[in-house]
Amino acid sequence: NAGVTQTPKFQVLKTGQSMTLQCAQDMNHNSMYWYRQDPGMGLRLIYYSASEGTTDKGEVPNGYNVSRLNKREFSLRLESAAPSQTSVYFCASKASGPSYNEQFFGPGTRLTVL
Amino acid sequence: AQSVTQLGSHVSVSEGALVLLRCNYSSSVPPYLFWYVQYPNQGLQLLLKYTTGATLVKGINGFEAEFKKSETSFHLTKPSAHMSDAAEYFCAVSVNNNNDMRFGAGTRLTVKP
């Protein structure tokens, strides 16, 4: 049981390049999330998917797109990277139901945009 | 929307001393409250959570937190700090088991020998 996995761990892009961050979970969770973490700002929600086939914007969605490929996988795409998107990106997942309000986090992807 | 304020971006304590990390929340409906810990270059790990019921919540590694509705607070404590507690700690709030969890800015805990 690997939990939440993310690839790649590190990435350097030039301004304008595109890339996709991958996330997968093996806990059969319905909900999945993408956050970015910046110094002094905590984690901010970019997009989430409450269930397979649905996605919704979070607090800071501009410049990103997401795809919920299936129940296990949720990808984040940067179409034209900008230096302001330099950050650490975390994927998380959560089970449904009133008793399951904990989000489980992946190890993160450290992205630098030059 | 709900929000969280963590007082103190850095807290330093001596090994064996009390750890107190402060968190205040804002929410118009009963909140779910969480403390997460992040060790260097790792993801976030849940320490403890408050959903309903007992307001004093015990978590892993000897940490506990008390939900005080009158003070809109959820401070994290540990009676005796250990060197291994050095990490960044995040308080978070969500409401109605929804998907919009809001995190505080984090508090970096340093433990001095």
Boltz contact constraints between the chains, C-beta under 6 A:
constraints:
  - contact:
      token1: [A, 40]
      token2: [B, 105]
      max_distance: 6.0
  - contact:
      token1: [A, 41]
      token2: [B, 105]
      max_distance: 6.0
  - contact:
      token1: [A, 42]
      token2: [B, 90]
      max_distance: 6.0
  - contact:
      token1: [A, 42]
      token2: [B, 103]
      max_distance: 6.0
  - contact:
      token1: [A, 42]
      token2: [B, 104]
      max_distance: 6.0
  - contact:
      token1: [A, 42]
      token2: [B, 105]
      max_distance: 6.0
  - contact:
      token1: [A, 42]
      token2: [B, 106]
      max_distance: 6.0
  - contact:
      token1: [A, 43]
      token2: [B, 103]
      max_distance: 6.0
  - contact:
      token1: [A, 48]
      token2: [B, 99]
      max_distance: 6.0
  - contact:
      token1: [A, 50]
      token2: [B, 99]
      max_distance: 6.0
  - contact:
      token1: [A, 90]
      token2: [B, 43]
      max_distance: 6.0
  - contact:
      token1: [A, 98]
      token2: [B, 97]
      max_distance: 6.0
  - contact:
      token1: [A, 101]
      token2: [B, 32]
      max_distance: 6.0
  - contact:
      token1: [A, 101]
      token2: [B, 51]
      max_distance: 6.0
  - contact:
      token1: [A, 101]
      token2: [B, 97]
      max_distance: 6.0
  - contact:
      token1: [A, 102]
      token2: [B, 46]
      max_distance: 6.0
  - contact:
      token1: [A, 105]
      token2: [B, 43]
      max_distance: 6.0
  - contact:
      token1: [A, 105]
      token2: [B, 44]
      max_distance: 6.0
  - contact:
      token1: [A, 106]
      token2: [B, 43]
      max_distance: 6.0
  - contact:
      token1: [A, 107]
      token2: [B, 43]
      max_distance: 6.0
  - contact:
      token1: [A, 108]
      token2: [B, 43]
      max_distance: 6.0
